[in-house]
Amino acid sequence: MGFKTIALFGATGQVGGHILHALLDCKKQSFHVVQIVSPSDKDAAYQTSHTELKVLDLFALEENELCAVLRGVDVVISALNGQGLEAQPNIQDAAASAGVKRFYPSEYGMHHIYRKPGDSQGYIHPLWNVKDVFNEKALHHPAIKKGQMTYTLIGCGDFYDQEREKVWCPWTQTDVEKYTLYIVNRPDAEADFTNLRDFGNFVVETLCAPETSENATLNVVSDHISYNEIAALLEKYFQRPVERKVISENEMHDFVANPSTIPRELSAESAFPADFWLLAKAFQGQGRFWRPRGQVHNHLFPGFETTTFEKYFQQRLE
């Protein structure tokens, strides 16, 4: 079984864009990529001789119309986020009707349960919960239950090279005199991180090995490292001071309970709400933001290479 034609939803986004370029740069085989983008994103679409552009309003389209677009497609990859996720069940329905062989839900993360002090219940942030809701729908789809469609769900560590995120990924900035790392709890706690380019390449590796990735939940990690170690690498390679601003765990709980008190610098120019950032960093500082060895699957794909923080910094200096 081989995959040739891939329909990619969300190709103009941060994650989808890296998947698209990894598909086009693949050395193992050639893919034909059908980019399906919304009318508002059509000008941002990247086109080559190996891509086909379909501009569709997913919320105004009938299932039979989308089914016609997906006929002849081997794999549907969803890189949708936010409101776009609401269209994913309809996309999968149309894909099943069109005879699509494989479906990739929009996962691409790591979910955690938040535990408040003195509270025996656990809580999940809405951004993680919505992914769980749509993952559950995708993996319990009738076509998957009947064996008519397979799935591949891919998780990862914290995307560490998001250039748009000046607080989340301060080391991506080049116009600063010093680096400021905002850390929750323990700076020496190690966490899983994933490079966006590595992620796109990993997705393509799973397409090139369809038997290995069939009906599988896989995770890709580029580095397992602490903020203290990241700071040391920053000082080594960029010769700039690194300031560690540590938020205590008690402060984090207070901020989450009262979001209006969260300092503005923690949410400035970010695509994510500040309480989400705080929780993700808190889980890192608690030593919880990593997967055990059996749940990381880099090794399943021979030749797959990862970009550690050190390698990333070295590349930045080339």
N, C-alpha and C positions, 0 to 999 in steps of 0.2 A: 504494500500500500504506500503510495507516494502522494504528496500534496503539491499541487502546481499553482492553483488560483486561490488567492487569499483576499477576502473582503475585510477591510480594516475600517472600523468605526472609531472616530476620534483621532484621526491621523494628524490633525493640526495642533493637538495638545502636546504637553511636555512629554508624557509617557508614549503616546501614540506616535509622535514624531520620531522618537528613538527606535521604536519598533519598525516604522516605515523605512528608515535609513538602513537598519540592520537587514531587512528583507532585500533591499536593493543592492547592498554590498556583499551579500552572501556569496562565498567562493565555492560552496559545496554543490549548489544547484541554483537554477534560475527560477524566480517566482514572478507570476503576473499578479499585480496588486490592484485591486479595485478599491479606491479611496471613496468612502461615502461620508460626505461632509454636509453641514447645514449651509443654507444660503448665506448666512452671516460670516462663514469661515471660508468661502470658496476662494477668495483672493489670497488666503494664506496657504493654500494647498501647494505642495511640491510635486511637480509633474516631470516624468521622463517617459522614454519609449516603453518602459516596463510597467507603467501605471495607467490606470483608467480612472477618470474622475466622474463621480456621480453626485450631483448636488440635490439633496433631498431634505424636505422638512419631515422628519420622522414622526412628528406629532400630528401631521395632517395627511399622512399616507395610509392607505388601506393595506391590509395584510397581503392581499393578492398582488398589489402593485409592487410591494417590496419583495415578495416571493419571485416575481418575474425578474427583478434586478439580480437576485441571488442565485438564479438557476445557472448551473454550471460551475458554481463556486465550491471549492473543496472544504475550505475552512473559513469560519467567521471569527474574527478577533475583535472583542469590544474593549476599547480604551476610553470609554465614556466615563464621565464623572459628573458630580453635581446633579442638576436637573436632568441631564442627558441620560443618567442611569435609568430613569423611569421608562425610557423607550426600550431598554434591553430585553424585557420579556417578550415584547412584540417582535423584536428582531429575531429572537430565538424561535418563536413560533413560525415566522416566515422562513427562516433557515431550514427548519424541520420539514416544512411543506415543500421546499425547493430541493430537498435531498442533500443538504450540506452534511458532510461527514463528521466534522469536528467543530466544537464551540469552545471558545476561550472567554469566560466571564471576566469582567473588569474587577480584578482583585488587587494585586500589585501592592501589598502592604503587610502589616502585622497588627493584629487586633489585641487589645488588652482590657482586662477588667479593672476598673477603678474601685478601690476600697477606702471608704472614708473612716477616719478614726472613730472608734466606738460604735461602728455600724456593722452589723453582721451581714448585710446585703452587699452585693457587688453591682457596679454600674458600668455601662458602656457608653462612650461618647457618641452622639448622634452620627458623626461622620463615619465611625466604625460600624455602628449599628446598621446604617443604610447599606453598607457593603455586605454585611452579613445577611440582611434580608434578601438582597438580590442574588447573592451567591447561593442561598438556600433554594430560591426559585429556579435558578439555572441548573443546579445539580439534581433537582427533583423533577426536571421537565419530563413529560410523558415519553418523548422521543429517546431520552437517555435511559429512562426506566426500561423501555422496551428493547434497548440495544440498537435502535435505529440511528442514533447519533452518539458519538463519544465526546468526552470533555477533557480539557487540561486547565487546571486552575493554578496560577502561579503567584506565590507570595515572595516577599523580599525583606531586607532590612530597611533602615532609614535611608532614603535617597540623599546622599551627601553632597551632590554636585549641582544643586538647584541654584543657578546663578541669580534667579529672580528673588530668592529668599535671603535677604541680607542679614537677618538675625538667626534664622535656622541654619544657614550655611555661610557664616561670615568669612571663611577662608577662600570663598570664590571671588571675593571683592579684590580689585587691584588698585583702587584709588584711595587707600587708607594708610595712615601713618602707623597705626597699631591695630591689632586684631582684638576684638572683644568677644569672648566666649561666655554666653549665658548658660549656666549649668544649674541643674536642680539636684540637690543632695550631694552625692559623692562624685568628685571629678576622677577618681581612680576606678570607677566601675566600668567594665567593658560592655560594649553593645555591638549589635550587628548593623553594618552599614552596606549599602549597595550603590554602585555607580550606575547612572542611567544608561550609559552606553553598554555596560556589561549586561544590564537587564534586557535591553533590546536584543543583544546577541544571544542571550540565553533563550529568549522566546523563539528565535530562529533555529537554534540548536534543537529545541523540542519539536519543531516542524520537520526538521531533517531526519529525526529519529522517531517517526510516528508510533512505532510499536512500544518504545520505551515510555513515551509520554501519554499513551492511551489511558483514559479514565484515571488520571493521576493528579494528585495535589503535590506540587513541587515548590521548592523554595531556593532562591539564589542569594548568596551572600558574597560581597566583595572583600570585606574586612571585618575583623572583630577587634575592637580597639577602644581605649578610654579617652576621655577629653584631655587628661594630663599628657597622654602619649601624642595626641593630635597637636597639642600646644607645643610640645618639644620639637615635633617635626616642622611646624610653622616657623619656629625660631631658627631651626637649623637651615631651612631652605630659603627663607625670605628675609632673614636678618632684621625682623621687626619685632618689637615687644608684643607680648600676648597678655592681655588682662583677663583674669578669670573672675566673673561676677557670679558668685554662688548664691542661689536661692535655697533656703532651707526647706526641708520637707513640710514643716509647720506653716511656713509662709505660703508654700504651694497650695496646701489645703485651704488656707484662708482665701487665697485668690480665686480658687475654683468655686468656693462657696459664695464669693462676692465678686463676680467678673468685672463689675464697674471699677474695682480698685486695682485691677491689673495695670501696671505701668505701661504707658503708651509705647515705649520703645520696644516692648515685647511683641507688639502686634503691628508696628508700622510697616507699611508697604508689603504686607504678607497676604497670600491667597488663603491662609488658614486663620481661623479664630484663635485668639490668644489662649483660651482655656485648653484647646486641643494641643497647641504647642507645649503648654505647661505639663499636660498629662504625658505626652510622648517623652518629654525630657525627664519627667519624674520616674517613669518606668525604666529609663536608661540609668538614671542615678541610683535606683534601687537594685540594679543588677538583674532586672527581669527582661530587658529588651534583647533577648537572643534566643535562638532555637537550639535544642540539643543536636548533637552530631547526626543522629539518624533522620532528622527533619531538614537537613540541608543537602541539596542534590547536585551540586556542581560536578561531582565525580561521575555522574551518570553519563556525561557527554564528553568523551575523550577529545582533547584538544581545546576545550573551552578554557579561556584564560580570564582572570579577574584583575581588576585595577585596585590595588590597595591605596590607602591615603598617600603613602610615600611615593608610589609610582605616579599617582595623580599629580602630586606636587612637582615631581621631577618633570613630568610632561608639560606642566605649566611654565617651566623655566626654559624649555627647549626653543 
